[in-house]
Amino acid sequence: MQAWQVHQLGEPSQVMQLQDVERPVPGEGQVLLKVRAANINFPDVLMCRGHYQVRPPLPFTPGVEICGETEDGRRVLANPALPHGGFAEYTVADAAALLPAPDTLDDAEAAALHIGYQTGWFGLHRRARLEAGETLLVHAAAGGVGSAAVQLGKAAGATVIGVVGGADKVAVARELGCDVVIDRRTQDVIAAVKEATGGRGADVIYDPVGGEAYTQSTKVVAFEGRIVVVGFASGSIPSPALNHALVKNYAILGLHWGLYGTKNPKLIQHCHEQLTELAARGAIKPLVSERVPLGGGAAAVQRVGDGVTTGRVVVVPSLENGAAA
């Protein structure tokens, strides 16, 4: 079979190599899956660079989220068992953690439903306890993680403010349903949020960016507001001033979704049921901006790393090279 392999760490476009390798052999409790679609996540980029908290042994295949097919023909969502990631024709995954792919979503959409939407659901509902009528601020609202949070916020009855970078991403955020869109490249984010909220600020802030975005969050968080720390796509990890959190009476909430797989796996199943129901009634639908063939995998992972994509970019092995849609 063909699979992208990383033999040394660095930028994805430089270190990912498409090679002919043996199909992985499932270990105890694992199943072999044919990859129908593999969604690209920022952790795939960080893994190639050696900056992710999970560091599989070299060589490894990136790809942490797929829609796959079992040997008996079932369509499932899975997190591949590294080092056998999803950017390949076949992978392996833990049988107990497989989730049924929603019938209302195609392979690429289904592949993009898992990590980003689970992270959004846990962040907004489990950690921040978002309520209908509250204001939700989402950083990087046109990206893969942010777009999921926008849709989930709207589905929960919140007013959603999206922060993006660039006119093309402004248009995407509006299409996703943001009530207010702020272009951080041309607008003063802090002033724009205060204007949109009548000076009150945002009740819940969803931050997958870190760096300057986090600093902005602390200046526009409402009384009893909650800042959900999801990741650091900016590459800068902020150091919160806890006296500021005390004086302004807001909460800083960390979210490491992967821990629920070992700490409380039943919640992941419950979340998937909620997401499946939301997808069935059209309240959420992963924004897939590109479907690329397996041969385009390295370039696509690099584009995600460079921050030039919107929504989700998904590798579909059944597509022929040059047939990206």
C-alpha positions in Angstrom: 0.0 0.0 0.0 1.0 3.7 -0.2 1.5 5.8 2.9 3.1 9.1 3.8 6.2 8.5 6.0 8.2 10.9 8.1 11.8 9.8 8.6 13.1 13.0 10.1 11.5 16.0 11.7 10.8 19.3 10.0 8.3 21.1 7.8 5.7 18.7 6.4 6.4 19.5 2.7 10.1 18.6 3.3 9.9 15.6 5.5 6.7 13.7 4.4 7.5 11.1 1.7 5.0 9.0 -0.1 6.2 5.4 -0.1 5.2 1.8 -0.7 5.0 0.0 2.6 3.5 -3.1 4.1 -0.1 -2.9 5.4 -0.1 -2.4 9.2 -0.9 -5.5 11.2 -3.5 -4.9 13.9 -2.4 -5.5 17.5 -4.5 -6.8 20.3 -7.8 -5.0 20.4 -7.1 -3.2 17.1 -8.8 -3.5 13.7 -7.5 -2.9 10.2 -9.3 0.0 8.4 -9.4 1.1 4.8 -9.0 4.8 4.8 -11.9 6.5 3.0 -10.9 10.0 4.1 -8.3 11.5 6.4 -8.9 15.0 7.8 -5.8 17.2 8.3 -5.4 18.6 11.8 -2.9 21.1 13.2 -1.4 18.3 15.4 -0.3 16.6 12.2 1.8 19.6 11.4 3.2 19.8 14.9 4.0 16.1 14.8 6.0 16.5 11.7 7.9 19.3 13.3 8.4 17.3 16.5 6.5 19.9 18.5 3.4 17.9 19.5 3.0 16.3 23.0 2.7 12.9 21.2 6.0 11.9 19.5 5.7 8.6 17.6 8.9 6.8 16.8 10.4 7.5 13.4 9.4 6.6 10.7 5.7 7.4 11.3 2.7 8.2 9.2 0.8 11.3 10.3 -3.0 11.6 10.2 -4.9 11.5 13.5 -8.5 11.5 12.3 -10.2 9.4 9.6 -13.4 8.0 8.2 -12.6 4.4 7.5 -14.1 1.2 6.4 -14.0 -2.0 8.5 -13.4 -5.4 6.9 -17.1 -6.1 7.1 -18.0 -2.9 5.3 -19.0 -0.6 8.2 -18.2 3.2 7.8 -16.6 4.4 11.0 -14.8 7.4 12.6 -11.4 6.6 14.2 -8.2 8.0 15.6 -5.5 5.8 14.0 -3.1 4.1 16.3 0.3 5.8 15.7 2.8 5.3 14.2 0.3 4.1 11.6 -1.5 7.4 10.9 -4.3 8.1 8.5 -2.5 9.5 5.5 -2.3 6.1 3.9 -4.5 3.6 2.1 -4.9 1.5 5.3 -4.4 2.1 9.0 -5.2 0.5 12.3 -7.3 1.7 15.3 -8.6 0.6 18.6 -11.8 -1.4 18.1 -13.4 -0.2 21.3 -13.0 3.5 20.3 -14.6 3.3 16.8 -17.7 5.5 16.3 -20.3 5.1 13.5 -20.0 7.6 10.7 -23.2 9.7 10.4 -25.3 8.8 7.4 -26.0 12.4 6.6 -22.3 13.2 6.0 -20.1 12.1 3.2 -16.7 10.5 3.9 -14.7 13.8 3.9 -17.3 15.6 6.1 -17.5 12.6 8.5 -13.7 12.5 8.8 -13.8 16.2 9.9 -16.6 15.7 12.4 -14.6 13.9 15.1 -11.7 15.9 16.8 -12.7 19.4 16.0 -16.3 19.1 16.8 -15.7 16.9 19.9 -13.2 19.6 21.1 -15.8 22.3 20.4 -18.6 20.4 22.2 -16.5 19.6 25.3 -15.0 23.2 25.3 -18.3 25.0 25.0 -20.7 22.6 26.9 -18.6 20.6 29.3 -16.0 23.2 30.3 -17.6 26.6 29.7 -21.2 25.7 30.2 -22.3 28.0 27.3 -26.0 29.0 27.7 -28.5 30.2 25.1 -28.4 34.0 24.8 -24.8 34.4 25.8 -22.1 35.8 23.6 -19.4 33.5 22.2 -16.2 34.9 20.8 -14.3 32.5 18.5 -10.7 33.2 17.4 -9.6 31.8 14.0 -13.3 31.4 13.2 -12.8 30.3 9.6 -10.3 27.6 10.4 -11.0 23.9 11.1 -11.3 24.1 14.9 -12.9 27.6 14.9 -15.5 26.8 12.3 -16.8 23.9 14.4 -17.1 26.1 17.5 -19.0 28.7 15.5 -21.6 26.1 14.3 -21.9 24.6 17.8 -22.3 28.0 19.3 -25.1 28.9 16.9 -26.7 25.6 17.5 -26.7 26.3 21.3 -28.4 29.7 20.8 -25.4 31.9 21.4 -24.6 35.2 19.6 -21.3 34.4 17.9 -18.5 36.9 17.2 -15.8 35.5 14.9 -12.2 36.8 14.6 -10.4 36.0 11.4 -7.4 37.2 9.3 -8.2 38.4 5.8 -11.1 39.3 3.6 -11.5 35.7 2.2 -11.8 34.4 5.7 -14.4 37.1 6.6 -16.6 35.8 3.9 -16.2 32.2 5.2 -17.0 33.2 8.8 -20.2 35.0 7.6 -21.3 31.9 5.7 -20.7 29.8 8.8 -23.3 31.9 10.6 -21.2 34.4 12.7 -23.4 37.3 13.8 -20.4 39.6 13.8 -17.1 39.1 12.0 -13.9 41.0 12.9 -10.9 41.0 10.6 -7.9 41.3 12.9 -5.7 42.5 10.0 -7.8 45.6 9.4 -9.7 46.2 12.6 -8.9 46.8 16.3 -10.2 43.5 17.8 -10.6 44.8 21.3 -12.5 47.9 20.2 -14.7 45.9 17.8 -15.7 43.4 20.4 -16.6 46.1 22.9 -18.6 47.9 20.3 -20.5 44.7 19.3 -21.3 43.9 22.9 -22.1 47.4 24.2 -19.0 47.4 26.3 -19.9 44.2 28.2 -17.6 41.8 26.5 -18.0 38.1 25.6 -19.3 35.5 28.0 -17.3 32.6 26.5 -14.1 33.0 24.5 -12.8 30.0 22.4 -9.1 30.3 21.8 -7.2 27.8 19.6 -4.6 30.5 18.8 -2.8 31.7 22.0 -0.3 34.5 21.8 -1.9 37.9 21.0 -5.3 36.4 20.7 -5.2 35.3 24.3 -4.1 38.8 25.4 -7.0 40.3 23.5 -9.4 37.8 25.1 -8.4 39.0 28.6 -9.4 42.5 27.6 -12.8 41.7 26.3 -14.0 38.9 28.6 -17.2 39.7 30.4 -17.9 39.6 34.1 -18.1 35.9 35.0 -16.8 35.1 31.5 -14.9 32.0 30.6 -11.8 31.7 28.4 -11.4 28.2 27.0 -7.7 27.5 26.1 -7.8 25.0 23.2 -4.4 25.3 21.6 -1.6 27.6 20.4 -1.7 27.7 16.6 0.2 31.0 16.8 3.2 29.2 18.2 3.2 31.4 21.3 2.1 30.1 24.7 0.9 32.9 26.9 1.6 33.2 30.6 -1.7 34.4 32.2 -1.6 37.1 34.9 -3.8 35.4 37.6 -4.2 38.7 39.4 -6.0 40.0 36.3 -8.4 37.0 36.3 -9.1 37.7 40.0 -9.7 41.4 39.6 -12.0 41.0 36.5 -13.7 37.8 37.9 -13.3 35.5 34.9 -12.2 31.9 34.5 -9.4 30.3 32.5 -10.3 26.8 31.4 -7.9 24.4 29.8 -9.2 21.7 27.4 -7.3 18.6 26.5 -9.9 16.5 24.7 -7.7 13.5 24.2 -7.7 12.9 28.0 -11.4 12.0 27.9 -10.5 8.8 26.0 -8.9 7.4 29.1 -10.5 9.4 31.9 -14.2 9.3 30.8 -14.7 7.5 27.4 -18.5 7.4 27.9 -18.6 11.1 27.5 -17.0 10.8 24.0 -19.7 8.4 23.0 -22.4 10.8 24.4 -20.8 13.7 22.6 -20.8 11.7 19.3 -24.5 11.0 19.7 -25.2 14.7 20.2 -23.1 15.6 17.2 -24.8 13.0 15.0 -28.2 14.4 16.0 -27.1 17.9 15.2 -25.7 16.8 11.8 -28.9 14.9 11.1 -31.0 18.1 11.5 -28.5 20.2 9.6 -27.4 22.3 12.6 -23.8 21.4 12.0 -22.0 20.4 8.8 -18.2 20.3 8.6 -16.8 22.9 6.1 -14.6 20.9 3.8 -12.8 23.5 1.6 -10.6 20.9 -0.2 -10.6 17.2 -1.0 -7.1 16.2 -2.2 -5.8 12.9 -3.4 -3.3 10.9 -1.4 -0.5 12.2 -3.6 -1.3 15.8 -2.5 -1.1 15.0 1.2 2.3 16.6 2.1 1.5 19.9 0.3 -1.9 20.0 1.9 -0.5 19.5 5.4 2.0 22.3 4.7 -0.8 24.6 3.7 -2.6 23.9 7.0 0.6 24.6 8.8 1.1 27.9 7.0 -2.4 29.0 8.1 -3.6 29.7 4.5 -6.6 27.3 4.5 -10.2 27.7 5.6 -12.4 25.0 7.1 -11.0 21.5 6.6 -8.7 20.0 4.0 -9.3 16.3 3.7 -7.1 13.6 2.0 -9.2 11.2 0.0 -7.1 8.2 -1.2 -9.7 7.1 -3.8 -9.2 10.4 -5.7 -6.7 10.3 -8.5 -3.8 12.8 -8.5 -5.0 15.9 -10.1 -8.6 15.1 -9.3 -8.9 17.3 -6.2 -12.4 18.8 -5.7 
